[in-house]
């Protein structure tokens, strides 16, 4: 593709906002966001005005049929990802899809009142595997580029970690990672039918995706073939249901979780025998904690995405900082804090979008591709099955 890449963004919420903000920081690629599609016209109008998007479209079918749009950027709730991805492929559009690829939100027709309590995790895993194959088939038939929105792959600390592992020719023997904070404010996150799971699906997909990417890269360096995950063992819990915590006031940690977990920890084993220990929770005070450590044969490297200490601040009264954003998920601005100088850049979003646009223009796979999206999906729901059964779950094998 020699011309400017023309993008249509689907959605007008939080994800659409930070994608549009990050497009402004992309350099070295010829592109234009030409349309924004949303059923929320006032919200879409405000977003389009803020980011100079020339056109608002109310109908998704009209956006997908528009020959002036080359790629759709899917920034909608998780339960819509699969169908929109398949429809976009059928219209010959390249695809940028926010994480996760999909999920299980209940049996067909169950509605938002459905509860995951007692529902078979094996059935969930089988369903998401079928979803992944449908996407794989649709993308292959259409010959379009699929880009999976895993920003940790592009976060500068992770990029440097990968380069140091490569420079030292280290065998990555163990990976440790976490994404945790004090709980989502969104009502949808409390229910499986609207979230597709708890902290494991919402949060742990990031360290899972980054760990997989590091092992893929190591395998490619060593023998030209990615090192793939082969099994997972996991535990999940609702820590906020502890009786002593329930009786304690005030509460500074998110509550109200219905049929979803607020803690999960898993061990992924790879086909070379190495392991990744990954954790997520909605019960961590003190702001968001995003890190990944690689323990190699010749080097140990930790990537601290959050908190990042490039900027450190202190104030005795949080009200003094009321007008200024500090960092994601902090409960207070009082005392010492670690304000993010450029949170989008540190977490990898502009570089992610730059790679996606380059992949689409050059007809190549992006670093964060469909294989990664599918492997993450399988690991998450295999982990739910492992937590239910108390046993290790062997993973299926996808072709690259």
VOPAGU-2260 file (C-alpha; in pm, 1 decimal, decimal comma):
REM VOPAGU-2260
SITE   aa  ch    i         X         Y         Z
SITE  UNK   A    0       0,0       0,0       0,0
SITE  UNK   A    1     172,0     319,1    -119,7
SITE  UNK   A    2     -95,1     572,4     -25,7
SITE  UNK   A    3    -192,7     718,6     307,4
SITE  UNK   A    4    -363,0     464,7     536,3
SITE  UNK   A    5    -720,7     575,3     606,4
SITE  UNK   A    6    -863,4     472,2     944,1
SITE  UNK   A    7   -1217,0     441,0    1074,0
SITE  UNK   A    8   -1244,7     418,8    1453,4
SITE  UNK   A    9   -1538,5     220,1    1594,5
SITE  UNK   A   10   -1636,4     340,2    1941,4
SITE  UNK   A   11   -1629,3     670,5    2128,7
SITE  UNK   A   12   -1544,3     568,0    2484,3
SITE  UNK   A   13   -1225,4     539,3    2687,5
SITE  UNK   A   14   -1035,9     316,1    2442,8
SITE  UNK   A   15   -1125,7     533,6    2142,5
SITE  UNK   A   16   -1006,1     841,1    2329,4
SITE  UNK   A   17    -661,8     705,5    2412,0
SITE  UNK   A   18    -621,7     559,0    2061,5
SITE  UNK   A   19    -697,9     897,2    1906,4
SITE  UNK   A   20    -464,1    1071,2    2150,9
SITE  UNK   A   21    -189,6     822,3    2064,0
SITE  UNK   A   22    -237,0     861,2    1687,5
SITE  UNK   A   23    -125,6    1222,6    1737,9
SITE  UNK   A   24     211,9    1095,0    1863,3
SITE  UNK   A   25     275,1     853,0    1575,0
SITE  UNK   A   26     559,2     957,1    1345,0
SITE  UNK   A   27     704,1     823,4    1018,9
SITE  UNK   A   28     377,2     682,9     881,1
SITE  UNK   A   29     134,3     839,8     633,9
SITE  UNK   A   30    -219,0     801,6     770,9
SITE  UNK   A   31    -541,3     981,0     849,2
SITE  UNK   A   32    -830,1     907,4    1084,5
SITE  UNK   A   33   -1118,1     980,4     847,9
SITE  UNK   A   34   -1424,5     865,4    1042,3
SITE  UNK   A   35   -1557,6     784,2    1387,3
SITE  UNK   A   36   -1846,1     539,2    1425,1
SITE  UNK   A   37   -2060,4     539,4    1738,5
SITE  UNK   A   38   -2423,3     510,9    1847,1
SITE  UNK   A   39   -2356,8     778,8    2109,3
SITE  UNK   A   40   -2376,6    1082,5    1884,8
SITE  UNK   A   41   -2304,5    1352,7    2146,2
SITE  UNK   A   42   -2002,8    1163,4    2281,6
SITE  UNK   A   43   -1876,2    1093,9    1930,0
SITE  UNK   A   44   -1920,7    1458,3    1831,1
SITE  UNK   A   45   -1715,9    1577,8    2127,4
SITE  UNK   A   46   -1441,6    1325,1    2052,8
SITE  UNK   A   47   -1435,8    1407,1    1681,9
SITE  UNK   A   48   -1405,0    1775,8    1758,6
SITE  UNK   A   49   -1125,7    1720,1    2011,5
SITE  UNK   A   50    -918,2    1514,5    1767,4
SITE  UNK   A   51   -1016,7    1673,2    1434,4
SITE  UNK   A   52   -1193,6    1366,2    1294,1
SITE  UNK   A   53   -1382,3    1496,3     989,9
SITE  UNK   A   54   -1676,6    1256,1     982,1
SITE  UNK   A   55   -1911,4    1080,6    1225,4
SITE  UNK   A   56   -2092,6     765,3    1111,5
SITE  UNK   A   57   -2387,9     619,4    1302,2
SITE  UNK   A   58   -2407,6     286,3    1119,6
SITE  UNK   A   59   -2132,0      25,1    1139,8
SITE  UNK   A   60   -2239,2    -135,8     811,4
SITE  UNK   A   61   -2193,9     198,2     634,8
SITE  UNK   A   62   -1844,5     234,6     781,1
SITE  UNK   A   63   -1744,8    -117,5     680,8
SITE  UNK   A   64   -1878,1     -69,5     327,4
SITE  UNK   A   65   -1696,8     261,4     276,5
SITE  UNK   A   66   -1426,2     210,9       8,3
SITE  UNK   A   67   -1241,3     516,4     141,5
SITE  UNK   A   68   -1156,2     333,3     467,4
SITE  UNK   A   69    -864,1      89,6     468,2
SITE  UNK   A   70    -855,2     -17,4     832,9
SITE  UNK   A   71   -1099,8     -25,2    1121,9
SITE  UNK   A   72    -980,2      37,1    1476,0
SITE  UNK   A   73   -1213,5    -157,7    1707,0
SITE  UNK   A   74   -1249,7      27,6    2040,0
SITE  UNK   A   75   -1575,7    -118,9    2170,6
SITE  UNK   A   76   -1669,2    -346,9    2464,9
SITE  UNK   A   77   -1504,5    -689,7    2466,9
SITE  UNK   A   78   -1815,1    -888,0    2376,4
SITE  UNK   A   79   -1831,8    -712,1    2037,1
SITE  UNK   A   80   -1471,0    -779,7    1930,7
SITE  UNK   A   81   -1516,4   -1116,3    1759,8
SITE  UNK   A   82   -1815,7   -1033,5    1542,8
SITE  UNK   A   83   -1683,2    -691,8    1440,2
SITE  UNK   A   84   -1345,4    -842,6    1352,8
SITE  UNK   A   85   -1507,1   -1106,3    1132,9
SITE  UNK   A   86   -1738,0    -852,9     965,1
SITE  UNK   A   87   -1447,0    -617,6     899,8
SITE  UNK   A   88   -1246,6    -898,3     741,6
SITE  UNK   A   89   -1541,5    -992,0     522,7
SITE  UNK   A   90   -1545,5    -632,5     395,4
SITE  UNK   A   91   -1173,9    -649,5     318,3
SITE  UNK   A   92   -1072,2    -411,0     594,4
SITE  UNK   A   93    -748,6    -440,1     785,8
SITE  UNK   A   94    -814,2    -467,2    1157,8
SITE  UNK   A   95    -681,8    -312,3    1476,8
SITE  UNK   A   96    -854,3    -481,4    1770,6
SITE  UNK   A   97    -814,8    -378,1    2132,6
SITE  UNK   A   98    -734,3    -654,3    2380,3
SITE  UNK   A   99    -865,1    -913,1    2447,3
SITE  UNK   A  100    -957,5   -1081,1    2118,9
SITE  UNK   A  101   -1288,9   -1196,7    2265,2
SITE  UNK   A  102   -1425,1   -1387,9    2560,8
SITE  UNK   A  103   -1714,8   -1586,4    2700,6
SITE  UNK   A  104   -2011,5   -1377,4    2815,2
SITE  UNK   A  105   -2271,3   -1648,2    2869,3
SITE  UNK   A  106   -2473,0   -1888,2    2654,4
SITE  UNK   A  107   -2641,4   -1741,8    2347,4
SITE  UNK   A  108   -2943,1   -1539,4    2453,5
SITE  UNK   A  109   -2863,2   -1553,5    2825,6
SITE  UNK   A  110   -2855,2   -1175,9    2871,2
SITE  UNK   A  111   -2684,8    -961,0    3132,7
SITE  UNK   A  112   -2858,4   -1134,1    3425,2
SITE  UNK   A  113   -2673,0   -1460,5    3352,9
SITE  UNK   A  114   -2426,8   -1571,4    3620,5
SITE  UNK   A  115   -2105,5   -1767,0    3569,2
SITE  UNK   A  116   -2136,0   -1930,0    3911,2
SITE  UNK   A  117   -2135,8   -2305,9    3855,8
SITE  UNK   A  118   -2102,9   -2276,2    3477,5
SITE  UNK   A  119   -1848,3   -2511,6    3319,4
SITE  UNK   A  120   -1511,6   -2349,6    3251,4
SITE  UNK   A  121   -1446,5   -2625,9    2997,8
SITE  UNK   A  122   -1745,1   -2500,8    2799,0
SITE  UNK   A  123   -1604,1   -2148,1    2819,5
SITE  UNK   A  124   -1265,2   -2262,3    2691,1
SITE  UNK   A  125   -1423,4   -2458,3    2405,7
SITE  UNK   A  126   -1627,4   -2151,6    2308,1
SITE  UNK   A  127   -1333,7   -1909,5    2294,2
SITE  UNK   A  128   -1126,1   -2161,7    2100,5
SITE  UNK   A  129   -1403,8   -2177,1    1841,9
SITE  UNK   A  130   -1413,5   -1795,5    1833,2
SITE  UNK   A  131   -1039,3   -1780,2    1767,4
SITE  UNK   A  132   -1061,8   -2027,4    1479,3
SITE  UNK   A  133   -1346,9   -1827,3    1323,8
SITE  UNK   A  134   -1135,7   -1511,5    1334,0
SITE  UNK   A  135    -831,0   -1695,1    1198,2
SITE  UNK   A  136   -1033,9   -1832,2     906,5
SITE  UNK   A  137   -1196,7   -1495,8     827,0
SITE  UNK   A  138    -865,0   -1308,5     829,9
SITE  UNK   A  139    -693,9   -1573,8     617,1
SITE  UNK   A  140    -975,1   -1581,3     358,2
SITE  UNK   A  141    -979,3   -1202,4     328,9
SITE  UNK   A  142    -600,6   -1168,3     317,7
SITE  UNK   A  143    -609,7    -870,7     554,4
SITE  UNK   A  144    -371,5    -769,4     833,2
SITE  UNK   A  145    -487,5    -828,2    1191,6
SITE  UNK   A  146    -327,2    -617,6    1464,6
SITE  UNK   A  147    -379,1    -713,2    1828,6
SITE  UNK   A  148    -380,4    -420,0    2071,3
SITE  UNK   A  149    -135,4    -548,2    2331,7
SITE  UNK   A  150      47,9    -230,7    2422,4
SITE  UNK   A  151     291,3    -400,9    2664,2
SITE  UNK   A  152     468,9    -550,1    2363,1
SITE  UNK   A  153     559,5    -192,4    2264,6
SITE  UNK   A  154     619,0     -34,5    2607,1
SITE  UNK   A  155     975,4     106,9    2609,0
SITE  UNK   A  156    1074,4     -82,2    2928,9
SITE  UNK   A  157     964,5    -414,0    2770,0
SITE  UNK   A  158    1137,7    -324,5    2442,1
SITE  UNK   A  159    1461,5    -259,1    2631,7
SITE  UNK   A  160    1422,1    -581,7    2829,3
SITE  UNK   A  161    1389,2    -777,3    2505,3
SITE  UNK   A  162    1695,3    -606,6    2354,7
SITE  UNK   A  163    1904,2    -683,6    2663,2
SITE  UNK   A  164    1801,8   -1048,9    2656,6
SITE  UNK   A  165    1900,3   -1059,0    2289,2
SITE  UNK   A  166    2229,8    -873,1    2341,7
SITE  UNK   A  167    2334,9   -1111,9    2618,3
SITE  UNK   A  168    2213,1   -1419,5    2426,6
SITE  UNK   A  169    2031,0   -1513,2    2746,0
SITE  UNK   A  170    1814,7   -1819,1    2777,8
SITE  UNK   A  171    1501,0   -1680,1    2944,1
SITE  UNK   A  172    1444,2   -1937,6    3214,9
SITE  UNK   A  173    1172,5   -1763,5    3414,8
SITE  UNK   A  174     943,9   -1464,5    3368,5
SITE  UNK   A  175     754,6   -1293,5    3649,2
SITE  UNK   A  176     489,7   -1030,4    3588,9
SITE  UNK   A  177     190,5    -851,8    3731,3
SITE  UNK   A  178     -81,2    -598,3    3661,7
SITE  UNK   A  179    -270,9    -494,9    3972,6
SITE  UNK   A  180    -459,0    -200,8    4120,5
SITE  UNK   A  181    -737,4    -125,3    4369,3
SITE  UNK   A  182   -1028,7    -213,9    4142,1
SITE  UNK   A  183   -1218,6    -100,5    3836,3
SITE  UNK   A  184   -1472,7     179,5    3873,0
SITE  UNK   A  185   -1678,9      43,0    3582,5
SITE  UNK   A  186   -2005,6    -133,4    3665,7
SITE  UNK   A  187   -1963,2    -377,9    3375,0
SITE  UNK   A  188   -1650,0    -523,5    3537,2
SITE  UNK   A  189   -1853,4    -669,6    3826,7
SITE  UNK   A  190   -2041,1    -923,5    3613,7
SITE  UNK   A  191   -1912,4   -1207,5    3393,6
SITE  UNK   A  192   -2191,9   -1152,1    3141,1
SITE  UNK   A  193   -2058,1    -804,8    3059,1
SITE  UNK   A  194   -1685,8    -844,0    3136,7
SITE  UNK   A  195   -1611,3   -1203,0    3027,2
SITE  UNK   A  196   -1423,5   -1267,8    3351,0
SITE  UNK   A  197   -1252,6   -1082,5    3632,4
SITE  UNK   A  198    -899,8    -959,2    3695,4
SITE  UNK   A  199    -751,0   -1245,8    3494,6
SITE  UNK   A  200    -918,7   -1132,9    3171,3
SITE  UNK   A  201    -917,5    -757,3    3234,2
SITE  UNK   A  202    -566,9    -720,6    3376,5
SITE  UNK   A  203    -351,0   -1030,1    3342,0
SITE  UNK   A  204    -377,5   -1036,2    2963,1
SITE  UNK   A  205    -105,0    -768,7    2961,9
SITE  UNK   A  206     171,6    -959,8    3143,1
SITE  UNK   A  207      57,9   -1279,6    2968,2
SITE  UNK   A  208      90,2   -1113,8    2627,9
SITE  UNK   A  209     428,8    -962,2    2706,9
SITE  UNK   A  210     566,1   -1290,8    2845,0
SITE  UNK   A  211     451,9   -1478,2    2534,6
SITE  UNK   A  212     607,9   -1216,1    2308,8
SITE  UNK   A  213     944,6   -1242,4    2484,9
SITE  UNK   A  214     948,7   -1620,5    2441,1
SITE  UNK   A  215     836,8   -1591,0    2076,7
SITE  UNK   A  216    1127,4   -1352,9    2015,4
SITE  UNK   A  217    1378,5   -1575,0    2193,7
SITE  UNK   A  218    1269,6   -1872,3    1984,3
SITE  UNK   A  219    1299,7   -1675,3    1661,9
SITE  UNK   A  220    1650,7   -1565,6    1757,5
SITE  UNK   A  221    1759,4   -1919,5    1841,1
SITE  UNK   A  222    1601,2   -2128,8    1570,4
SITE  UNK   A  223    1364,4   -1914,3    1365,9
SITE  UNK   A  224    1055,0   -2058,2    1538,8
SITE  UNK   A  225     863,1   -1901,2    1830,8
SITE  UNK   A  226     879,1   -2077,3    2167,6
SITE  UNK   A  227     513,7   -2154,5    2244,5
SITE  UNK   A  228     313,4   -2214,3    2564,4
SITE  UNK   A  229     215,3   -2575,6    2634,7
SITE  UNK   A  230      33,4   -2576,0    2971,2
SITE  UNK   A  231    -108,1   -2360,8    3250,6
SITE  UNK   A  232    -194,8   -2409,1    3616,4
SITE  UNK   A  233    -384,9   -2137,1    3801,5
SITE  UNK   A  234    -569,2   -2020,4    4110,0
SITE  UNK   A  235    -845,5   -1759,4    4121,4
SITE  UNK   A  236   -1021,2   -1603,9    4419,9
SITE  UNK   A  237   -1244,2   -1320,2    4534,4
SITE  UNK   A  238   -1029,1   -1170,6    4808,7
SITE  UNK   A  239   -1276,1    -890,9    4880,9
SITE  UNK   A  240   -1518,1   -1160,2    5003,7
SITE  UNK   A  241   -1297,4   -1224,3    5310,0
SITE  UNK   A  242   -1527,7   -1177,7    5611,3
SITE  UNK   A  243   -1291,2    -951,6    5805,8
SITE  UNK   A  244   -1256,5    -721,8    5503,9
SITE  UNK   A  245   -1633,5    -714,5    5453,1
SITE  UNK   A  246   -1681,0    -594,7    5812,3
SITE  UNK   A  247   -1417,8    -321,3    5789,7
SITE  UNK   A  248   -1499,4      43,1    5710,4
SITE  UNK   A  249   -1402,3     254,4    5531,5
SITE  UNK   A  250   -1305,3      50,5    5228,2
SITE  UNK   A  251   -1031,1     170,8    4996,1
SITE  UNK   A  252   -1041,7    -131,3    4764,4
SITE  UNK   A  253   -1302,2    -197,6    4496,1
SITE  UNK   A  254   -1600,2    -407,6    4605,0
SITE  UNK   A  255   -1928,2    -532,8    4460,1
SITE  UNK   A  256   -1780,4    -812,4    4249,6
SITE  UNK   A  257   -2056,2   -1057,6    4162,1
SITE  UNK   A  258   -1950,5   -1374,9    3977,5
SITE  UNK   A  259   -1595,9   -1268,4    3883,9
SITE  UNK   A  260   -1259,9   -1301,6    4057,9
SITE  UNK   A  261   -1056,5   -1009,4    4192,1
SITE  UNK   A  262    -735,1   -1214,5    4213,7
SITE  UNK   A  263    -568,5   -1465,2    3983,5
SITE  UNK   A  264    -223,7   -1617,4    3961,7
SITE  UNK   A  265     -96,7   -1865,8    3704,7
SITE  UNK   A  266     213,2   -2047,0    3586,6
SITE  UNK   A  267     256,7   -2093,4    3212,1
SITE  UNK   A  268     502,3   -2359,8    3094,7
SITE  UNK   A  269     664,9   -2322,4    2751,4
SITE  UNK   A  270     777,8   -2589,9    2508,8
SITE  UNK   A  271    1144,4   -2534,5    2603,7
SITE  UNK   A  272    1068,0   -2600,6    2973,8
SITE  UNK   A  273    1080,8   -2235,9    3086,2
SITE  UNK   A  274     800,8   -2082,8    3294,3
SITE  UNK   A  275     614,6   -1755,4    3344,6
SITE  UNK   A  276     458,8   -1669,0    3681,9
SITE  UNK   A  277     188,5   -1406,9    3628,2
SITE  UNK   A  278     -53,0   -1234,7    3866,9
SITE  UNK   A  279    -337,8    -986,1    3858,1
SITE  UNK   A  280    -557,0    -842,7    4131,0
SITE  UNK   A  281    -809,3    -568,3    4201,9
SITE  UNK   A  282    -699,4    -551,7    4566,7
SITE  UNK   A  283    -369,7    -358,3    4552,3
SITE  UNK   A  284    -355,1     -17,1    4717,1
SITE  UNK   A  285    -102,9     245,5    4613,5
SITE  UNK   A  286    -178,1     284,0    4245,9
SITE  UNK   A  287    -132,8      56,3    3949,4
SITE  UNK   A  288     152,8    -196,4    3951,4
SITE  UNK   A  289     269,6    -306,8    3607,0
SITE  UNK   A  290     597,7    -492,8    3580,4
SITE  UNK   A  291     768,8    -779,1    3403,7
SITE  UNK   A  292    1097,0    -943,1    3505,3
SITE  UNK   A  293    1299,8   -1183,2    3291,3
SITE  UNK   A  294    1547,3   -1413,3    3464,7
SITE  UNK   A  295    1794,1   -1516,2    3198,1
SITE  UNK   A  296    2107,2   -1729,5    3190,6
SITE  UNK   A  297    2326,9   -1421,2    3141,9
SITE  UNK   A  298    2113,7   -1130,6    3261,7
SITE  UNK   A  299    1822,0   -1036,2    3484,7
SITE  UNK   A  300    1607,9    -743,0    3371,4
SITE  UNK   A  301    1296,4    -587,2    3526,2
SITE  UNK   A  302    1069,1    -360,3    3322,8
SITE  UNK   A  303     876,0    -123,2    3549,1
SITE  UNK   A  304     592,5      22,6    3345,3
SITE  UNK   A  305     408,4     152,6    3654,2
SITE  UNK   A  306     512,5     302,8    3881,3
SITE  UNK   A  307     773,6     474,7    3668,5
SITE  UNK   A  308    1012,5     691,3    3870,0
SITE  UNK   A  309    1112,9     931,4    3591,8
SITE  UNK   A  310     913,6    1197,9    3777,8
SITE  UNK   A  311     862,2    1203,0    4155,1
SITE  UNK   A  312     645,7    1450,1    4346,7
SITE  UNK   A  313     541,0    1527,2    4702,1
SITE  UNK   A  314     259,4    1735,2    4844,3
SITE  UNK   A  315     106,8    1740,6    5195,2
SITE  UNK   A  316    -238,2    1810,7    5052,0
SITE  UNK   A  317    -369,1    1632,2    4741,7
SITE  UNK   A  318    -593,5    1929,1    4666,3
SITE  UNK   A  319    -286,4    2119,3    4549,0
SITE  UNK   A  320    -265,3    1881,0    4251,7
SITE  UNK   A  321    -638,6    1876,0    4175,6
SITE  UNK   A  322    -598,9    2029,8    3831,0
SITE  UNK   A  323    -321,7    1796,2    3717,3
SITE  UNK   A  324    -336,4    1428,1    3617,1
SITE  UNK   A  325     -71,3    1220,9    3794,6
SITE  UNK   A  326     -93,8     851,6    3708,3
SITE  UNK   A  327    -354,0     581,1    3646,9
SITE  UNK   A  328    -543,5     430,9    3943,2
SITE  UNK   A  329    -386,1     624,0    4227,8
SITE  UNK   A  330    -620,8     656,1    4529,0
SITE  UNK   A  331    -471,5     982,5    4659,1
SITE  UNK   A  332    -245,4    1262,6    4547,4
SITE  UNK   A  333    -112,1    1329,0    4897,3
SITE  UNK   A  334     241,3    1236,2    4998,7
SITE  UNK   A  335     493,1    1099,5    4750,2
SITE  UNK   A  336     371,9    1002,1    4403,1
SITE  UNK   A  337     516,6     912,8    4064,1
SITE  UNK   A  338     347,8    1136,2    3804,2
SITE  UNK   A  339     368,1     995,5    3452,0
SITE  UNK   A  340     545,0    1241,8    3217,8
SITE  UNK   A  341     379,9    1076,2    2916,4
SITE  UNK   A  342     172,5     776,6    3020,1
SITE  UNK   A  343      68,9     683,7    2665,8
SITE  UNK   A  344     430,5     668,1    2548,4
SITE  UNK   A  345     557,0     476,0    2853,5
SITE  UNK   A  346     280,6     217,5    2814,1
SITE  UNK   A  347     353,6     176,4    2444,3
SITE  UNK   A  348      41,5     301,2    2265,0
SITE  UNK   A  349     197,3     536,9    2005,8
SITE  UNK   A  350     465,0     282,8    1912,7
SITE  UNK   A  351     198,3      10,5    1892,7
SITE  UNK   A  352      -6,3     212,0    1644,8
SITE  UNK   A  353     305,7     304,3    1445,5
SITE  UNK   A  354     390,8     -65,0    1404,6
SITE  UNK   A  355      32,1    -145,4    1306,7
SITE  UNK   A  356      25,4     123,0    1037,1
SITE  UNK   A  357     362,9       9,0     905,5
SITE  UNK   A  358     247,0    -353,3     897,2
SITE  UNK   A  359     -64,6    -258,5     701,0
SITE  UNK   A  360     132,1     -42,4     454,9
SITE  UNK   A  361     406,4    -303,4     405,7
SITE  UNK   A  362     186,8    -613,4     402,5
SITE  UNK   A  363     367,8    -776,3     695,3
SITE  UNK   A  364     263,2    -910,4    1033,1
SITE  UNK   A  365     282,3    -669,6    1328,8
SITE  UNK   A  366     478,7    -759,9    1640,8
SITE  UNK   A  367     149,1    -807,0    1825,3
SITE  UNK   A  368     -37,1   -1035,5    1588,0
SITE  UNK   A  369    -321,3   -1284,9    1568,0
SITE  UNK   A  370    -109,9   -1571,8    1704,5
SITE  UNK   A  371     -47,5   -1370,4    2020,8
SITE  UNK   A  372    -416,5   -1278,8    2050,6
SITE  UNK   A  373    -520,8   -1644,2    2016,1
SITE  UNK   A  374    -259,4   -1776,3    2258,8
SITE  UNK   A  375    -359,5   -1519,2    2521,6
SITE  UNK   A  376    -726,3   -1614,0    2487,5
SITE  UNK   A  377    -650,1   -1982,1    2526,7
SITE  UNK   A  378    -426,1   -1928,3    2828,3
SITE  UNK   A  379    -683,5   -1710,3    3008,0
SITE  UNK   A  380    -968,8   -1958,2    2973,0
SITE  UNK   A  381    -745,0   -2259,9    3030,5
SITE  UNK   A  382    -644,5   -2083,9    3353,1
SITE  UNK   A  383   -1012,3   -2051,5    3449,5
SITE  UNK   A  384   -1050,5   -2424,4    3383,7
SITE  UNK   A  385    -739,0   -2500,9    3588,3
SITE  UNK   A  386    -864,3   -2290,1    3879,3
SITE  UNK   A  387   -1198,4   -2472,5    3867,7
SITE  UNK   A  388   -1048,6   -2822,3    3845,5
SITE  UNK   A  389    -735,0   -2771,4    4053,5
SITE  UNK   A  390    -525,3   -2937,7    3782,9
SITE  UNK   A  391    -277,5   -2840,1    3513,8
SITE  UNK   A  392    -438,0   -2782,3    3171,6
SITE  UNK   A  393    -254,3   -2876,2    2850,5
SITE  UNK   A  394    -293,8   -2620,0    2571,9
SITE  UNK   A  395    -381,1   -2684,5    2210,3
SITE  UNK   A  396    -128,7   -2598,9    1940,3
SITE  UNK   A  397    -201,0   -2320,9    1689,6
SITE  UNK   A  398     -13,0   -2292,4    1365,7
SITE  UNK   A  399     160,9   -1955,9    1323,1
